[in-house]
Amino acid sequence: MDDAVLRAIAKWPNVPHAYGWLSLDCRGNWLLKGERITNPAVTAFIGRNYTHDDQGRWFFQNGPQRVFVALASTPYIYSTETTTGRLSFVTHTGLTARRIESVLADECGRLLVVTEYGVGLLDDRELVRMSPKLLEEDGTPVDETHFSDWLTGGGAYAPRVDLDGTTRPLERVDSSRLAFRFGFVRNPRPAPGEPEC
């Protein structure tokens, strides 16, 4: 967190939390009351001060105030970049992942990545880059019919994903179970009697 934010927390420790103002969409855009925030300085400030509490509620620490974030999907949205010939995943807040723990696909064919930062939906604009990396068990390009059947729970099919020469299993996940499985709250709400802004 920014030093100015930490100083504000120390100076005003009891500022009511804000709910229902800020959200994160499936492409990593911050929305204030449904309107996209486009100012790069503001989005960078939010990203630097974005974290979560021990209940799995994600928030932006705005000076002394926590502004809880409603998540359209996951706490992070990943994009890809290729540096020095290697594919890497970058969070919507600008953090480059060093460790890929798993790659998942939900019932709609959306890809998710789990890194040291946590789970994140892959921005749908990245699917063009990632599609050729989806493979059959024998290493050939994935068959769309097999893949579609697998997404809906059919068969013992086991697609793989190629991450720069290292292949690993692609795991199927139910999008309705993501928050429970990865311990985050999609739409934080105040506790009964809690003051809020």
ABEGO torsion letter per residue (X at the ends): XBAAAAAAAAABAABBBBBGABBBBAAGBBBBGGBBBABAAAAAAAAAABBBBAAGBBBBBBEABBBBBBBABBABBBBBBBBGGBBBBBBAAGBBBABBABBBBBAAGBBBBBBAAEBBBBBAAAAAAAAAABBBAAGBBBBAAAAAAAAAGBEABBBBBBBGGBBBBBBBBBAAAAAAAAGBBABBBBBBGBBBX
